[in-house]
């Protein structure tokens, strides 16, 4: 029995083929993008074949007074905040498309004109929780590394600056993600509940282009053509070659009455 060469047995192609046969053809890759409408520069992108989770500070989703820099400004009096005893700022979310509630989209309310428009909510202070959105999950966590300036920032902004929203996609294979889905988000605070908008969208990642190997050159193949012989363009000036050098005629002196001969 003829044994196979060692490199062929463990070639990368065979290893990849055996892996596909065992696990099946992998799902196509997707690029998920979360874009805050109030701060489009703070786009988050995740490459995943599964349901991604975006971790977004409240001060990126909702731009308001004393809530800049994603809650991590470097002001003169800004300092770190201990989040051990800090109560996180409550938030609630409403979708742009809510077929059962046609009166939710009113100006200045971020799709949350009425309480029954809310599909996601979390508030530690009042234990208020809503979890009826079929495309998104919400979890509040601490914004690690948040800072607060006791002189310039309001006390309520400490909660907002140190609150982060973990947003997990649900039903990731639904085709509606290709067009994108938009929500309104608001803080549950005293007075006017400040808010903003964000959109989540997915798009396919182009497959990698296979690079073909360079053709193998056989260095042992015989040469079929003789190498070209050097050709002498000029005979030696000594006159010992097949013919004597021709006599050279030089132009006369140049001047205003004579054209100047220049080398090509």
Secondary structure, 3 states (H helix, E strand, C coil): CCCCCHHHHCCHHHHHHHHHHHHCCCCCCEEEEEEECCCHHHCEEEEECCCCEEEEEHHHHCCCCCCCHHHCCCCCCCEECCCCCCCCCEEEEEECCCCCCCCCCCCCCCCCCCHHHCCEEEECCCCEEEECCCCEEEEEEECCCCEECCCCCCHHHHHHHCEEEEEEECCCCCCHHHHCEEEEEEEECCCCCCEEEEEEEEEECCCCCCCCCCCCCCCCCCCCCCCCCCCCCCCCCCCCCCCCCCCCCCCCCCECCECCCCCC
